[in-house]
C-alpha cells in the first residue's frame, strides 16, 4: 500500500487548535507491506527521525490501529519525508496519518474516527499532545474546522486559492511552543479571536481572499509565541509592505504564510527579511490540497 499525505497550515490565523488548511505540497509518501518482521526505513529529510518502529510516529500510528482492530500485523514500512520536521507544516501529523491510513487499507478499515485516533497517538509521541489541526486537514483536504475529535466532528470548506509559504532554516519544537502558552487568557482576547475566526469562515465561504487575509490576526497564541520568534515582526512587516493582505505563522512556526496578490514578490520580501535577520530561508507558492491519497504499490 502507498499513501501520500500533504503538508498543512495548522491554526490558520485565529483558529488555534481548530482551523487547518491542507497544502498541495510538500508531502510525505509512505509505503507498507506485510512481512515476517517489523522494519522501517526513512528517506528524504531523515535527520533526527528514528528508524526504530517503536519510536517513529508513522509506525506508532500503524501499530496503534492494528491493536485497536485486535490484529497482530508485522510490516515493512518506508517513509519518504518531503515535509521537513519541526518546520511548522505538520510534518509529524502527515507521517502519523500516513502510517494509520496505510494500516487501515491493509486491514480494510474505513472508519475515519479510528484512523484519526490512531494517527493522534503518533502525533502525541512527537509533540506531547494529541492535537488534530494537522492530522485532520491532511486527511480531509481543503479548509477544516475541527469541532471535536471524540466523537469526530469536522466541518470542511472546499476552498481554492494560492498562498505563499516561507520556510526559514531554523527549528521550533512544538512541545516548546505549547509550553509558552498560558493556561488562561484575558476575556477580551478570547472575544477578539471569536470575532476574527467567525468572520474568516464567512470570507472563505464567499471566496473573498482579501478580507480573509485581513482576518489572520491572533490573540491567543502568537503574542506568547513571538518570544521564540524575534524575527516575526520584521518578516510580517516586509510581507505587508510588499502587498500581502495578511500574514501569520503556520502551526507553531517557524514557517510563515501570507495571502495576497503578487505572491512571488511577497515571498521574496519575506525571504530577504529573514536573511536580514541572519536566517537563511526559502519560499514556495502553493495551492490548497485535496487531502490524503492511497493506492496499491
N, C-alpha and C positions, 0 to 999 in steps of 0.2 A: 504494500500500500504506500502511496505517495501523497503527502499532504503539504499544501502551500498555505502559510499563514502570514498575513501582512502586518506591517507596522501600524501603529496607532498614535493619535494625539489624545491622551487622557486629560480629563478635567475640561478642556476646551473653554478657556476663559473662566467664567463664573461657575462652572458646573463641577465643583470639586467632588471627586469620587462618584459622580453621577453621569456626566456627559462624556462621550467618547466619539472620535472620528476615525474611521478606517482609511488608510492611505493605500494607493495602488502600488507603491514601492517605498522603501525596500521591503524584502520579505525573507522568511526562512523556508527552507524545504526539508521536510523530514520523511525519511523512508524507513519502513519497518517490515520485517518478515518473521514468521515463527521460526524458532530454532531450538536446538537442544541445550543451548547455553544463553546466558544473558550478557550481551556485549553492546558497547556504544562507541561510536566514533564521531568526532566533531571536525568540521572543515570550515573554512572562511574565517570569521572573527572567532578564533578558538582560544585566544589568550585568556587565561584565568577561568576558562569554562571547564568544569570537571567532566571527565570521561568515565567516572565511576557511576554506573546506572543507579546507585542508591543515593547519589548526590546531585545529579543533573535534573533540572526542572522538568524536562520533557519526559524522561523515563520515570521520574517520580509520579507524574500525572498519569502515564500509561499504566503503571503498576497499581496505582490507586483505583483506576477504573476497573481493572481486572479483578481486584479484590472486592469491589462493590458488586461485581457481577458473579462472584463466587468462582472465578476461573483461575486456574493455575497456568499461566502462559509465560514462556520464556521467548525472548526475541532478540534479533539483531536490529539495532537502530543506528541510522546515520543522520546527522544533522548538518545541513549546510547553513551556517549563520550568515545571513545577509544583513541582519539588523545588529548594529554594534551594541554590545552590552553596556549598561549604565549610560545610555545616550539620551534617555527621556522619550524614546519612541516605542516603548512597550516590548523590548527585546525578550525579557523573561516571560511576559504574558504570551507572546506569539509562540515561543518554544513550548511552553506548558500546554497551550491549546493544541498545538500540533501533535504533541505526544498523546493527549487524551483523545483527539479525533482519530489518530491512526489506530489506536487500540479499539476505539468504538467501531471502526469499519471492520477490523479483524473479527470482532465478536458480534457484529450485526446489531449494535446498539444505536438507536436513533434519538433517544430521549436527551434533549438539549440540557435539561436540568442536571442530569447525571454527568454529562460531558463537562459542563461548566464547573460543577462541584469538584470533579477530579482535576481539572485544569487549575482551579484555585489552590489546590494543595501544592502544586508546583510553584505557583506564584507566591504562595506564603513562604515556601522554602527560600525563595530568592530575596523577597523584600520584607519578610517578617509579618506581613498582614495579607489577608485574603481579600483584597480589593479587586473589583471586577471591571474597572473602567478601561483596562487594556484588553482583557480577555473577551469581554462582551462585543465591542465593536469589531475585533479581529474575526470573530465568528459570524456576526450578523451582517457586517458591512454597513456602509453609509454612516449616518449620524445616529447614535444611540443614546437613549435616556434609560438608565437602569433604576427602576423604582425599587426593586427587591431582588436579592439573589436567592433567597429561600423563603417562599416559593419564587421561582424565576419569573420576574415581570419586567419585560423590556419593551420600550416603545422605540420604533425605528423611523427615521425620516429619510426618504430617498432623495438625497441632495446631489447636486452635480456642480462642482466648482473647482477651481485650482487655488493653490496656496503655495507659498514658498517656505521651506523648512531649512533652517540654518543649524549646522551641527559643529560646535567647537570641539577641539581635540582636548577635552578635559572630561572628568567623570564626576558625577554627583550620585552617591549611593541613595537609593530610595529609602532605605532604613534611616539614614541620617536626615534626609529631607522631611520624613514624617516625625522624627523626634523633635524638630524645632517648632512644630505646630503646637499652639496652646490647647488645653483641654476645653476652654471656653473662650468665646469671642464676644465683643460688645453687640448688644441687640441691634444697634443702628447699622453695624456692618453686615449682620445677617439679613436684615431687611433690604439693604442695598443689593446684596447678591441675589436675593429672591427676585427683585425687580429686574436686574440685569439678565438673569437666566430666563425669566419668563418672556421678556422682550426679544431675547436672542432666538428662542424657539420660534416665535412668530415671524421674525425676519427671515430665518432659514426656510420656513414653510413657504414664504412669499418669494423666495429666491432673491431677496434683497441683500446681497453680499456687502454692499457699502454700509448699510445700517448694522448688519451683523458684526462687521469689523469694529464699529464704534462701541459695541457692547461687550468687548472681550476683557474688560477690566475685572479684577477680582479683589475682594476684601477679606477673604477667609484664609488663603494660603500664601499667596505671593508676597504680601507685606512682611511675613515672617521668614519666608524662604530667601528673600533678597539678601539676607545676611550671608548666605552661601554663594551669592552671585553678585559680587561687587561691580561687575560689568553690565548688569541688567539695564540700568537707565541709559547708559551710553548707547547700547545697541538698540534699545527701544526708540530713543530719540532719532537715531540715524534712520531707522525704518520710516518713522512718521514724516521726517523731513524729506524723504525720498518718495512720498506719496502713498504710504500704506494707510489703509482705512483703520487698521488696528493691529496690535501685536500682543503676543502672550507667550508663556512658557508651555512647552509640551511636557505633560506629566509633571514630574518633579525636577525637570531640567537634566542637563544643561541646554538641550535643544530648544530653540525658539522658532515660532512660526508667525507669519503675517498674511493678512488678506489685503488685496488692493489690485490696482492696475499697474502694468509695468513691473511684473513680479521679478523679472531678471535683474532690473535695476535696483529694486528693493533688496533682493538677496545679496547683490554685490555690495551695497552700502552697509548692510548688517555684517557681512564678512569682514569688510575693512574696519568696522568699528571694533570687532573682536580683535583683529590683528593690531589695531592701535593700542589695545589693552594688553598686548603681548601674548595673545592666544591665537593659534592657527585655527582656521575654520573653513568649512566648505558649505555650499548650499545647493539645493535642488528644488526645482518647481515640480510639484506633484499634483495628482488628481485624487478625488475621493475613490477609495477602493470598494470592491463589491463583496469582500469577505472571504473566508477560507474556502479552499478548493481541494477536493480529494479525487484521486484516480488510482487505478491499478498501476503498479510499477511496470 
